[in-house]
Amino acid sequence: MDTLALYNQARKRGIIITPGSLFTSQQRYQNCLRIGFAQPWSPARIAALEEVAQLLASE
């Protein structure tokens, strides 16, 4: 899956992920993503992660 497209879908839902393509100057890693968890787990964060999983599954 193109994670830039996933980023746009997730952002519309208030969820921020980082597409892998931002970590290279080459045409690579479009199918990779980074999820940062610098804060403690919470019900809202778990729900957001589940929503990202649903977006991935729908592709």
PDB file with one MODEL, atoms N, CA, C and O in Angstrom:
MODEL        1
ATOM      1  N   MET A   1       0.840  -1.176   0.000  1.00  0.00           N
ATOM      2  CA  MET A   1       0.000   0.000   0.000  1.00  0.00           C
ATOM      3  C   MET A   1       0.887   1.242   0.000  1.00  0.00           C
ATOM      4  O   MET A   1       1.923   1.283   0.664  1.00  0.00           O
ATOM      5  N   ASP A   2       0.472   2.226  -0.736  1.00  0.00           N
ATOM      6  CA  ASP A   2       1.160   3.519  -0.732  1.00  0.00           C
ATOM      7  C   ASP A   2       0.828   4.218   0.584  1.00  0.00           C
ATOM      8  O   ASP A   2      -0.309   4.638   0.799  1.00  0.00           O
ATOM      9  N   THR A   3       1.814   4.339   1.454  1.00  0.00           N
ATOM     10  CA  THR A   3       1.541   4.895   2.767  1.00  0.00           C
ATOM     11  C   THR A   3       1.329   6.406   2.747  1.00  0.00           C
ATOM     12  O   THR A   3       0.861   6.971   3.736  1.00  0.00           O
ATOM     13  N   LEU A   4       1.661   7.066   1.648  1.00  0.00           N
ATOM     14  CA  LEU A   4       1.305   8.485   1.527  1.00  0.00           C
ATOM     15  C   LEU A   4      -0.214   8.610   1.394  1.00  0.00           C
ATOM     16  O   LEU A   4      -0.821   9.515   1.968  1.00  0.00           O
ATOM     17  N   ALA A   5      -0.816   7.708   0.645  1.00  0.00           N
ATOM     18  CA  ALA A   5      -2.284   7.685   0.544  1.00  0.00           C
ATOM     19  C   ALA A   5      -2.898   7.322   1.905  1.00  0.00           C
ATOM     20  O   ALA A   5      -3.907   7.900   2.309  1.00  0.00           O
ATOM     21  N   LEU A   6      -2.286   6.369   2.598  1.00  0.00           N
ATOM     22  CA  LEU A   6      -2.759   6.003   3.932  1.00  0.00           C
ATOM     23  C   LEU A   6      -2.655   7.192   4.881  1.00  0.00           C
ATOM     24  O   LEU A   6      -3.563   7.433   5.676  1.00  0.00           O
ATOM     25  N   TYR A   7      -1.556   7.931   4.802  1.00  0.00           N
ATOM     26  CA  TYR A   7      -1.371   9.132   5.617  1.00  0.00           C
ATOM     27  C   TYR A   7      -2.536  10.097   5.405  1.00  0.00           C
ATOM     28  O   TYR A   7      -3.094  10.619   6.370  1.00  0.00           O
ATOM     29  N   ASN A   8      -2.901  10.334   4.156  1.00  0.00           N
ATOM     30  CA  ASN A   8      -3.999  11.266   3.857  1.00  0.00           C
ATOM     31  C   ASN A   8      -5.319  10.771   4.424  1.00  0.00           C
ATOM     32  O   ASN A   8      -6.101  11.560   4.954  1.00  0.00           O
ATOM     33  N   GLN A   9      -5.575   9.476   4.318  1.00  0.00           N
ATOM     34  CA  GLN A   9      -6.813   8.911   4.872  1.00  0.00           C
ATOM     35  C   GLN A   9      -6.824   9.027   6.395  1.00  0.00           C
ATOM     36  O   GLN A   9      -7.828   9.423   6.987  1.00  0.00           O
ATOM     37  N   ALA A  10      -5.712   8.683   7.017  1.00  0.00           N
ATOM     38  CA  ALA A  10      -5.631   8.731   8.479  1.00  0.00           C
ATOM     39  C   ALA A  10      -5.727  10.163   8.990  1.00  0.00           C
ATOM     40  O   ALA A  10      -6.377  10.424  10.002  1.00  0.00           O
ATOM     41  N   ARG A  11      -5.087  11.076   8.297  1.00  0.00           N
ATOM     42  CA  ARG A  11      -5.097  12.486   8.733  1.00  0.00           C
ATOM     43  C   ARG A  11      -6.519  13.046   8.737  1.00  0.00           C
ATOM     44  O   ARG A  11      -6.875  13.834   9.613  1.00  0.00           O
ATOM     45  N   LYS A  12      -7.322  12.643   7.767  1.00  0.00           N
ATOM     46  CA  LYS A  12      -8.720  13.076   7.742  1.00  0.00           C
ATOM     47  C   LYS A  12      -9.467  12.629   8.996  1.00  0.00           C
ATOM     48  O   LYS A  12     -10.475  13.223   9.378  1.00  0.00           O
ATOM     49  N   ARG A  13      -8.961  11.579   9.625  1.00  0.00           N
ATOM     50  CA  ARG A  13      -9.575  11.044  10.845  1.00  0.00           C
ATOM     51  C   ARG A  13      -8.854  11.526  12.107  1.00  0.00           C
ATOM     52  O   ARG A  13      -9.148  11.069  13.212  1.00  0.00           O
ATOM     53  N   GLY A  14      -7.911  12.450  11.931  1.00  0.00           N
ATOM     54  CA  GLY A  14      -7.198  13.003  13.074  1.00  0.00           C
ATOM     55  C   GLY A  14      -6.063  12.130  13.584  1.00  0.00           C
ATOM     56  O   GLY A  14      -5.606  12.293  14.715  1.00  0.00           O
ATOM     57  N   ILE A  15      -5.606  11.199  12.742  1.00  0.00           N
ATOM     58  CA  ILE A  15      -4.527  10.277  13.105  1.00  0.00           C
ATOM     59  C   ILE A  15      -3.305  10.616  12.267  1.00  0.00           C
ATOM     60  O   ILE A  15      -3.401  10.760  11.049  1.00  0.00           O
ATOM     61  N   ILE A  16      -2.161  10.742  12.917  1.00  0.00           N
ATOM     62  CA  ILE A  16      -0.940  11.079  12.201  1.00  0.00           C
ATOM     63  C   ILE A  16       0.000   9.882  12.181  1.00  0.00           C
ATOM     64  O   ILE A  16       0.359   9.337  13.225  1.00  0.00           O
ATOM     65  N   ILE A  17       0.391   9.485  10.976  1.00  0.00           N
ATOM     66  CA  ILE A  17       1.447   8.503  10.760  1.00  0.00           C
ATOM     67  C   ILE A  17       2.469   9.177   9.861  1.00  0.00           C
ATOM     68  O   ILE A  17       2.206  10.249   9.316  1.00  0.00           O
ATOM     69  N   THR A  18       3.623   8.565   9.701  1.00  0.00           N
ATOM     70  CA  THR A  18       4.632   9.135   8.820  1.00  0.00           C
ATOM     71  C   THR A  18       4.926   8.148   7.699  1.00  0.00           C
ATOM     72  O   THR A  18       5.385   7.036   7.962  1.00  0.00           O
ATOM     73  N   PRO A  19       4.667   8.537   6.448  1.00  0.00           N
ATOM     74  CA  PRO A  19       4.961   7.655   5.318  1.00  0.00           C
ATOM     75  C   PRO A  19       6.462   7.398   5.210  1.00  0.00           C
ATOM     76  O   PRO A  19       7.269   8.302   5.426  1.00  0.00           O
ATOM     77  N   GLY A  20       6.827   6.177   4.879  1.00  0.00           N
ATOM     78  CA  GLY A  20       8.231   5.807   4.752  1.00  0.00           C
ATOM     79  C   GLY A  20       8.981   6.598   3.705  1.00  0.00           C
ATOM     80  O   GLY A  20      10.193   6.781   3.821  1.00  0.00           O
ATOM     81  N   SER A  21       8.291   7.069   2.691  1.00  0.00           N
ATOM     82  CA  SER A  21       8.962   7.811   1.615  1.00  0.00           C
ATOM     83  C   SER A  21       9.592   9.110   2.115  1.00  0.00           C
ATOM     84  O   SER A  21      10.465   9.660   1.443  1.00  0.00           O
ATOM     85  N   LEU A  22       9.176   9.608   3.267  1.00  0.00           N
ATOM     86  CA  LEU A  22       9.767  10.831   3.811  1.00  0.00           C
ATOM     87  C   LEU A  22      11.169  10.602   4.371  1.00  0.00           C
ATOM     88  O   LEU A  22      11.880  11.562   4.667  1.00  0.00           O
ATOM     89  N   PHE A  23      11.571   9.345   4.519  1.00  0.00           N
ATOM     90  CA  PHE A  23      12.862   9.026   5.107  1.00  0.00           C
ATOM     91  C   PHE A  23      13.933   8.702   4.068  1.00  0.00           C
ATOM     92  O   PHE A  23      14.988   8.169   4.410  1.00  0.00           O
ATOM     93  N   THR A  24      13.671   9.017   2.818  1.00  0.00           N
ATOM     94  CA  THR A  24      14.645   8.759   1.764  1.00  0.00           C
ATOM     95  C   THR A  24      14.504   9.796   0.656  1.00  0.00           C
ATOM     96  O   THR A  24      13.432  10.369   0.462  1.00  0.00           O
ATOM     97  N   SER A  25      15.576  10.029  -0.054  1.00  0.00           N
ATOM     98  CA  SER A  25      15.524  10.938  -1.206  1.00  0.00           C
ATOM     99  C   SER A  25      15.310  10.152  -2.494  1.00  0.00           C
ATOM    100  O   SER A  25      15.218  10.740  -3.572  1.00  0.00           O
ATOM    101  N   GLN A  26      15.229   8.841  -2.391  1.00  0.00           N
ATOM    102  CA  GLN A  26      15.010   7.976  -3.542  1.00  0.00           C
ATOM    103  C   GLN A  26      13.548   7.548  -3.594  1.00  0.00           C
ATOM    104  O   GLN A  26      12.787   7.801  -2.660  1.00  0.00           O
ATOM    105  N   GLN A  27      13.171   6.913  -4.664  1.00  0.00           N
ATOM    106  CA  GLN A  27      11.810   6.388  -4.803  1.00  0.00           C
ATOM    107  C   GLN A  27      11.723   5.030  -4.107  1.00  0.00           C
ATOM    108  O   GLN A  27      11.604   3.992  -4.757  1.00  0.00           O
ATOM    109  N   ARG A  28      11.785   5.056  -2.765  1.00  0.00           N
ATOM    110  CA  ARG A  28      11.767   3.817  -2.001  1.00  0.00           C
ATOM    111  C   ARG A  28      10.856   3.976  -0.790  1.00  0.00           C
ATOM    112  O   ARG A  28      10.488   5.088  -0.411  1.00  0.00           O
ATOM    113  N   TYR A  29      10.511   2.880  -0.212  1.00  0.00           N
ATOM    114  CA  TYR A  29       9.787   2.810   1.062  1.00  0.00           C
ATOM    115  C   TYR A  29       8.371   3.376   1.017  1.00  0.00           C
ATOM    116  O   TYR A  29       7.833   3.792   2.043  1.00  0.00           O
ATOM    117  N   GLN A  30       7.766   3.390  -0.173  1.00  0.00           N
ATOM    118  CA  GLN A  30       6.380   3.857  -0.266  1.00  0.00           C
ATOM    119  C   GLN A  30       5.423   2.937   0.480  1.00  0.00           C
ATOM    120  O   GLN A  30       4.311   3.340   0.821  1.00  0.00           O
ATOM    121  N   ASN A  31       5.850   1.705   0.734  1.00  0.00           N
ATOM    122  CA  ASN A  31       4.980   0.745   1.419  1.00  0.00           C
ATOM    123  C   ASN A  31       5.312   0.620   2.906  1.00  0.00           C
ATOM    124  O   ASN A  31       4.820  -0.289   3.574  1.00  0.00           O
ATOM    125  N   CYS A  32       6.145   1.529   3.431  1.00  0.00           N
ATOM    126  CA  CYS A  32       6.532   1.498   4.842  1.00  0.00           C
ATOM    127  C   CYS A  32       5.948   2.711   5.557  1.00  0.00           C
ATOM    128  O   CYS A  32       5.663   3.737   4.939  1.00  0.00           O
ATOM    129  N   LEU A  33       5.775   2.575   6.869  1.00  0.00           N
ATOM    130  CA  LEU A  33       5.294   3.707   7.641  1.00  0.00           C
ATOM    131  C   LEU A  33       5.936   3.698   9.019  1.00  0.00           C
ATOM    132  O   LEU A  33       6.460   2.682   9.477  1.00  0.00           O
ATOM    133  N   ARG A  34       5.883   4.832   9.653  1.00  0.00           N
ATOM    134  CA  ARG A  34       6.415   4.962  11.003  1.00  0.00           C
ATOM    135  C   ARG A  34       5.292   5.439  11.912  1.00  0.00           C
ATOM    136  O   ARG A  34       4.574   6.390  11.604  1.00  0.00           O
ATOM    137  N   ILE A  35       5.164   4.759  13.028  1.00  0.00           N
ATOM    138  CA  ILE A  35       4.185   5.130  14.034  1.00  0.00           C
ATOM    139  C   ILE A  35       4.962   5.464  15.294  1.00  0.00           C
ATOM    140  O   ILE A  35       5.667   4.609  15.829  1.00  0.00           O
ATOM    141  N   GLY A  36       4.847   6.681  15.771  1.00  0.00           N
ATOM    142  CA  GLY A  36       5.566   7.089  16.970  1.00  0.00           C
ATOM    143  C   GLY A  36       4.693   6.979  18.207  1.00  0.00           C
ATOM    144  O   GLY A  36       3.531   7.385  18.201  1.00  0.00           O
ATOM    145  N   PHE A  37       5.261   6.431  19.259  1.00  0.00           N
ATOM    146  CA  PHE A  37       4.548   6.323  20.529  1.00  0.00           C
ATOM    147  C   PHE A  37       5.445   6.844  21.643  1.00  0.00           C
ATOM    148  O   PHE A  37       6.022   6.065  22.401  1.00  0.00           O
ATOM    149  N   ALA A  38       5.557   8.142  21.736  1.00  0.00           N
ATOM    150  CA  ALA A  38       6.364   8.754  22.794  1.00  0.00           C
ATOM    151  C   ALA A  38       5.540   8.964  24.057  1.00  0.00           C
ATOM    152  O   ALA A  38       6.085   9.251  25.123  1.00  0.00           O
ATOM    153  N   GLN A  39       4.259   8.822  23.935  1.00  0.00           N
ATOM    154  CA  GLN A  39       3.349   9.006  25.069  1.00  0.00           C
ATOM    155  C   GLN A  39       2.851   7.647  25.546  1.00  0.00           C
ATOM    156  O   GLN A  39       2.908   6.669  24.800  1.00  0.00           O
ATOM    157  N   PRO A  40       2.364   7.578  26.779  1.00  0.00           N
ATOM    158  CA  PRO A  40       1.830   6.303  27.288  1.00  0.00           C
ATOM    159  C   PRO A  40       0.628   5.825  26.463  1.00  0.00           C
ATOM    160  O   PRO A  40      -0.088   6.623  25.858  1.00  0.00           O
ATOM    161  N   TRP A  41       0.428   4.505  26.457  1.00  0.00           N
ATOM    162  CA  TRP A  41      -0.745   3.936  25.793  1.00  0.00           C
ATOM    163  C   TRP A  41      -2.002   4.460  26.483  1.00  0.00           C
ATOM    164  O   TRP A  41      -2.044   4.592  27.706  1.00  0.00           O
ATOM    165  N   SER A  42      -2.993   4.747  25.704  1.00  0.00           N
ATOM    166  CA  SER A  42      -4.278   5.188  26.228  1.00  0.00           C
ATOM    167  C   SER A  42      -5.367   4.569  25.358  1.00  0.00           C
ATOM    168  O   SER A  42      -5.085   4.111  24.250  1.00  0.00           O
ATOM    169  N   PRO A  43      -6.582   4.550  25.834  1.00  0.00           N
ATOM    170  CA  PRO A  43      -7.673   4.018  25.003  1.00  0.00           C
ATOM    171  C   PRO A  43      -7.785   4.742  23.651  1.00  0.00           C
ATOM    172  O   PRO A  43      -8.071   4.112  22.633  1.00  0.00           O
ATOM    173  N   ALA A  44      -7.561   6.055  23.644  1.00  0.00           N
ATOM    174  CA  ALA A  44      -7.641   6.806  22.383  1.00  0.00           C
ATOM    175  C   ALA A  44      -6.535   6.396  21.423  1.00  0.00           C
ATOM    176  O   ALA A  44      -6.784   6.271  20.224  1.00  0.00           O
ATOM    177  N   ARG A  45      -5.327   6.185  21.916  1.00  0.00           N
ATOM    178  CA  ARG A  45      -4.208   5.774  21.054  1.00  0.00           C
ATOM    179  C   ARG A  45      -4.427   4.357  20.515  1.00  0.00           C
ATOM    180  O   ARG A  45      -4.138   4.073  19.352  1.00  0.00           O
ATOM    181  N   ILE A  46      -4.935   3.487  21.361  1.00  0.00           N
ATOM    182  CA  ILE A  46      -5.225   2.121  20.918  1.00  0.00           C
ATOM    183  C   ILE A  46      -6.303   2.142  19.839  1.00  0.00           C
ATOM    184  O   ILE A  46      -6.199   1.421  18.847  1.00  0.00           O
ATOM    185  N   ALA A  47      -7.334   2.959  20.024  1.00  0.00           N
ATOM    186  CA  ALA A  47      -8.404   3.073  19.021  1.00  0.00           C
ATOM    187  C   ALA A  47      -7.853   3.619  17.705  1.00  0.00           C
ATOM    188  O   ALA A  47      -8.253   3.165  16.633  1.00  0.00           O
ATOM    189  N   ALA A  48      -6.941   4.584  17.776  1.00  0.00           N
ATOM    190  CA  ALA A  48      -6.347   5.148  16.554  1.00  0.00           C
ATOM    191  C   ALA A  48      -5.530   4.089  15.825  1.00  0.00           C
ATOM    192  O   ALA A  48      -5.598   3.993  14.599  1.00  0.00           O
ATOM    193  N   LEU A  49      -4.766   3.300  16.556  1.00  0.00           N
ATOM    194  CA  LEU A  49      -3.978   2.239  15.941  1.00  0.00           C
ATOM    195  C   LEU A  49      -4.881   1.194  15.301  1.00  0.00           C
ATOM    196  O   LEU A  49      -4.578   0.692  14.219  1.00  0.00           O
ATOM    197  N   GLU A  50      -5.971   0.866  15.949  1.00  0.00           N
ATOM    198  CA  GLU A  50      -6.941  -0.075  15.376  1.00  0.00           C
ATOM    199  C   GLU A  50      -7.560   0.496  14.107  1.00  0.00           C
ATOM    200  O   GLU A  50      -7.822  -0.239  13.155  1.00  0.00           O
ATOM    201  N   GLU A  51      -7.792   1.797  14.095  1.00  0.00           N
ATOM    202  CA  GLU A  51      -8.360   2.430  12.904  1.00  0.00           C
ATOM    203  C   GLU A  51      -7.374   2.405  11.739  1.00  0.00           C
ATOM    204  O   GLU A  51      -7.772   2.193  10.593  1.00  0.00           O
ATOM    205  N   VAL A  52      -6.100   2.617  12.024  1.00  0.00           N
ATOM    206  CA  VAL A  52      -5.074   2.508  10.976  1.00  0.00           C
ATOM    207  C   VAL A  52      -5.060   1.077  10.437  1.00  0.00           C
ATOM    208  O   VAL A  52      -4.956   0.875   9.227  1.00  0.00           O
ATOM    209  N   ALA A  53      -5.162   0.092  11.314  1.00  0.00           N
ATOM    210  CA  ALA A  53      -5.207  -1.303  10.880  1.00  0.00           C
ATOM    211  C   ALA A  53      -6.406  -1.558   9.966  1.00  0.00           C
ATOM    212  O   ALA A  53      -6.286  -2.277   8.975  1.00  0.00           O
ATOM    213  N   GLN A  54      -7.559  -0.975  10.293  1.00  0.00           N
ATOM    214  CA  GLN A  54      -8.740  -1.122   9.448  1.00  0.00           C
ATOM    215  C   GLN A  54      -8.528  -0.475   8.086  1.00  0.00           C
ATOM    216  O   GLN A  54      -8.954  -1.024   7.070  1.00  0.00           O
ATOM    217  N   LEU A  55      -7.875   0.684   8.051  1.00  0.00           N
ATOM    218  CA  LEU A  55      -7.573   1.330   6.773  1.00  0.00           C
ATOM    219  C   LEU A  55      -6.657   0.450   5.930  1.00  0.00           C
ATOM    220  O   LEU A  55      -6.855   0.316   4.723  1.00  0.00           O
ATOM    221  N   LEU A  56      -5.660  -0.145   6.565  1.00  0.00           N
ATOM    222  CA  LEU A  56      -4.750  -1.045   5.848  1.00  0.00           C
ATOM    223  C   LEU A  56      -5.487  -2.266   5.323  1.00  0.00           C
ATOM    224  O   LEU A  56      -5.249  -2.700   4.196  1.00  0.00           O
ATOM    225  N   ALA A  57      -6.371  -2.817   6.125  1.00  0.00           N
ATOM    226  CA  ALA A  57      -7.107  -4.022   5.728  1.00  0.00           C
ATOM    227  C   ALA A  57      -8.076  -3.745   4.585  1.00  0.00           C
ATOM    228  O   ALA A  57      -8.389  -4.645   3.806  1.00  0.00           O
ATOM    229  N   SER A  58      -8.547  -2.515   4.481  1.00  0.00           N
ATOM    230  CA  SER A  58      -9.523  -2.187   3.438  1.00  0.00           C
ATOM    231  C   SER A  58      -8.877  -2.019   2.070  1.00  0.00           C
ATOM    232  O   SER A  58      -9.582  -1.934   1.065  1.00  0.00           O
ATOM    233  N   GLU A  59      -7.574  -1.970   2.015  1.00  0.00           N
ATOM    234  CA  GLU A  59      -6.871  -1.809   0.729  1.00  0.00           C
ATOM    235  C   GLU A  59      -6.704  -3.105   0.025  1.00  0.00           C
ATOM    236  O   GLU A  59      -6.135  -3.146  -1.066  1.00  0.00           O
TER     237      GLU A  59
ENDMDL
END
